[in-house]
Amino acid sequence: MKHIFHFLNKTVDFLFPYYCVGCKQAGKLVCETCQNRLFFLPSKVEDNMTTLFSYENKLIKNLLWRLKYKHSLQVVEVLGPYLADWLFSEYSDWQEMNLGSDKWILIPAPIFWHRKNQRGYNQAEKLAQFVVNSYPDCFELGTDIVKKIKSTKPQVKCKSRRERLDNLVGAFEVKLPASFACRQFIIIDDVSTTGTTIAEIQKVLKKAGAKKIKSVVVAHG
């Protein structure tokens, strides 16, 4: 399945050259001028969650929509460097403080298997893999630690916080080896609107014994 989607992506790229999502200039998904309009502003949304961009930015929203629904994996090449370089700077600070020397384990926010099969990939996993490929000495991918075992409706369709929380009850399963309990875990996701998905993953990780957990989303809003 993965090979089929890879082939289709390459074929589409060849037949339909990229046009900038901002100004429609041919050649790149984001031209150099519009790159400056992405407004990379890392900020804490909650104690353990950082966002790199605002989802209110139309360029960011367009890019993430293409990644999620249009199989445009080129978006990872555009946004991945921001994620990788920011995480590396955080890792370097951590090392200087002598708070640990192990690689950080990146946990892509999982999606239900049926949705992953329909889409052909998990977009959060693609972003996390970019980080690992960029800095293999600092990060490793933990795709089998947290799994989504229940199909849920999109969180944005839930009308209240209570409904959002109830929607995710029992949705995630964690398999955490005892030797991993003191490692540093970073949950990675493409976009967060309410923060409840990230909060639930953090909750089940802590229950499984994880001691150090942070989260980074590409966009929030």
C-alpha positions as CSV (number, residue, x, y, z in Angstrom):
1,M,0.0,0.0,0.0
2,K,2.8,2.5,0.9
3,H,4.6,1.8,-2.3
4,I,1.4,2.5,-4.3
5,F,0.9,5.8,-2.6
6,H,4.5,6.7,-3.1
7,F,4.2,6.0,-6.8
8,L,1.0,8.0,-7.1
9,N,2.6,10.9,-5.4
10,K,5.6,10.9,-7.7
11,T,3.3,10.6,-10.7
12,V,1.1,13.5,-9.6
13,D,4.2,15.7,-8.9
14,F,5.5,15.0,-12.5
15,L,2.1,15.6,-14.2
16,F,1.1,18.6,-12.2
17,P,4.0,20.9,-11.2
18,Y,3.8,22.7,-7.9
19,Y,2.3,26.2,-7.6
20,C,2.9,28.2,-4.5
21,V,0.0,27.9,-2.0
22,G,0.3,31.6,-1.3
23,C,0.8,33.5,-4.6
24,K,0.3,30.7,-7.2
25,Q,3.8,31.2,-8.6
26,A,5.0,28.0,-10.4
27,G,7.9,26.0,-9.2
28,K,7.6,25.4,-5.4
29,L,4.8,24.6,-3.0
30,V,5.9,27.7,-1.0
31,C,8.0,30.3,-2.8
32,E,10.7,32.3,-1.0
33,T,8.5,35.3,-0.5
34,C,5.6,33.4,1.0
35,Q,8.0,31.4,3.1
36,N,8.5,34.6,5.1
37,R,4.7,34.8,5.7
38,L,4.6,31.5,7.5
39,F,5.5,33.3,10.7
40,F,7.4,30.8,12.7
41,L,6.6,31.7,16.3
42,P,7.1,28.8,18.8
43,S,4.9,29.3,21.9
44,K,3.5,27.3,24.8
45,V,-0.1,26.5,24.5
46,E,-0.2,24.6,27.7
47,D,2.5,23.5,30.2
48,N,3.7,20.6,28.2
49,M,2.6,21.5,24.7
50,T,4.3,23.9,22.2
51,T,2.9,25.1,18.9
52,L,5.2,26.3,16.1
53,F,2.6,28.2,14.0
54,S,-0.9,29.6,14.3
55,Y,-3.6,27.6,12.5
56,E,-5.2,30.9,11.7
57,N,-2.4,31.6,9.2
58,K,-4.0,30.7,5.8
59,L,-0.8,29.4,4.4
60,I,-0.3,27.0,7.3
61,K,-3.9,25.9,7.2
62,N,-3.6,25.3,3.4
63,L,-0.4,23.3,3.8
64,L,-1.7,21.1,6.6
65,W,-5.0,20.5,4.7
66,R,-3.0,19.3,1.7
67,L,-0.9,17.0,3.8
68,K,-3.9,15.5,5.6
69,Y,-6.3,15.2,2.7
70,K,-4.5,15.6,-0.6
71,H,-1.5,13.2,-0.1
72,S,0.8,16.2,-0.6
73,L,3.9,14.8,1.2
74,Q,5.9,17.7,-0.1
75,V,4.4,19.6,2.8
76,V,6.6,17.6,5.1
77,E,9.7,19.0,3.3
78,V,8.4,22.5,3.8
79,L,7.3,22.3,7.5
80,G,9.6,19.5,8.7
81,P,12.8,21.6,8.9
82,Y,11.1,24.0,11.3
83,L,10.0,21.1,13.6
84,A,13.4,19.3,13.4
85,D,15.5,22.4,14.0
86,W,13.4,23.6,16.9
87,L,13.4,20.2,18.6
88,F,17.2,20.0,18.1
89,S,17.7,23.3,19.8
90,E,15.6,22.1,22.7
91,Y,17.6,18.8,22.8
92,S,20.9,20.8,22.9
93,D,19.7,22.9,25.8
94,W,18.7,19.7,27.6
95,Q,22.1,18.2,27.0
96,E,23.8,21.3,28.4
97,M,21.8,21.1,31.6
98,N,23.0,17.4,32.0
99,L,19.5,16.2,32.3
100,G,19.9,13.1,30.2
101,S,21.9,11.7,27.4
102,D,19.5,9.2,25.8
103,K,17.8,9.9,22.5
104,W,14.3,11.5,22.7
105,I,11.6,9.2,21.6
106,L,9.2,10.9,19.2
107,I,5.6,9.5,19.4
108,P,3.4,10.5,16.4
109,A,-0.2,11.0,17.5
110,P,-1.7,7.8,16.2
111,I,-4.8,7.5,14.0
112,F,-7.1,4.5,13.8
113,W,-5.9,1.8,11.5
114,H,-8.9,2.1,9.1
115,R,-8.3,5.9,8.6
116,K,-4.6,5.2,8.1
117,N,-5.3,2.6,5.4
118,Q,-7.7,5.1,3.7
119,R,-5.1,7.9,3.7
120,G,-2.1,5.7,3.1
121,Y,-0.1,7.2,5.9
122,N,-0.2,9.0,9.3
123,Q,0.8,12.6,8.7
124,A,2.2,13.0,12.2
125,E,4.4,10.0,11.6
126,K,5.8,11.5,8.4
127,L,6.7,14.7,10.3
128,A,8.3,12.8,13.2
129,Q,10.2,10.7,10.7
130,F,11.6,13.8,9.1
131,V,13.0,14.9,12.5
132,V,14.6,11.5,13.0
133,N,16.1,11.5,9.6
134,S,17.5,15.0,10.2
135,Y,19.0,14.3,13.6
136,P,19.3,10.5,14.0
137,D,21.8,10.9,16.9
138,C,19.3,12.8,19.0
139,F,15.9,11.3,18.2
140,E,14.3,7.9,17.5
141,L,10.8,7.1,16.3
142,G,8.4,5.3,18.7
143,T,5.5,4.3,16.4
144,D,4.5,1.2,18.4
145,I,4.3,2.7,21.9
146,V,0.9,4.4,21.6
147,K,-1.8,3.0,19.3
148,K,-5.3,4.2,18.6
149,I,-7.6,1.2,19.2
150,K,-11.0,2.9,18.8
151,S,-12.5,4.9,15.9
152,T,-13.6,8.3,17.1
153,K,-15.3,11.2,15.4
154,P,-13.1,14.3,14.8
155,Q,-12.6,16.3,17.9
156,V,-13.7,19.5,16.1
157,K,-17.2,18.0,15.7
158,C,-17.6,17.6,19.4
159,K,-19.7,20.5,20.8
160,S,-18.3,20.6,24.4
161,R,-15.2,19.9,26.4
162,R,-17.1,17.0,28.1
163,E,-18.0,15.5,24.8
164,R,-14.4,15.8,23.5
165,L,-13.1,14.1,26.6
166,D,-15.7,11.3,26.4
167,N,-15.0,10.8,22.7
168,L,-11.4,9.8,23.5
169,V,-12.0,7.6,26.5
170,G,-10.4,4.2,25.8
171,A,-9.2,5.3,22.4
172,F,-5.5,4.8,23.1
173,E,-3.4,1.9,24.2
174,V,0.1,2.1,25.5
175,K,2.8,-0.5,25.5
176,L,5.8,0.9,27.3
177,P,8.8,-1.3,28.1
178,A,10.0,-0.8,31.7
179,S,13.4,0.3,30.5
180,F,11.8,3.2,28.6
181,A,10.0,4.7,31.7
182,C,12.7,7.3,32.3
183,R,13.2,8.3,28.7
184,Q,12.1,11.7,27.3
185,F,9.0,11.4,25.1
186,I,7.8,14.0,22.7
187,I,4.3,13.6,21.2
188,I,4.2,15.0,17.7
189,D,1.1,16.1,15.8
190,D,0.3,18.2,12.8
191,V,-2.5,20.3,14.3
192,S,-4.3,20.7,17.6
193,T,-7.6,22.7,18.0
194,T,-8.7,21.8,21.5
195,G,-5.7,20.0,22.9
196,T,-7.7,17.1,24.2
197,T,-6.1,14.5,22.0
198,I,-2.7,15.5,23.2
199,A,-3.9,15.6,26.8
200,E,-5.3,12.1,26.5
201,I,-2.1,10.6,25.0
202,Q,-0.1,12.3,27.8
203,K,-2.5,10.8,30.3
204,V,-2.2,7.2,29.1
205,L,1.6,7.5,28.8
206,K,1.9,8.7,32.4
207,K,-0.4,5.9,33.5
208,A,1.9,3.4,31.7
209,G,4.9,4.8,33.7
210,A,6.4,7.5,31.5
211,K,8.1,10.2,33.6
212,K,9.1,12.9,31.1
213,I,6.6,13.9,28.4
214,K,6.3,16.9,26.2
215,S,4.2,17.6,23.1
216,V,4.8,19.7,20.0
217,V,2.2,20.5,17.3
218,V,3.0,22.2,14.0
219,A,-0.1,24.4,14.4
220,H,-2.7,25.3,17.0
221,G,-5.9,27.3,16.8
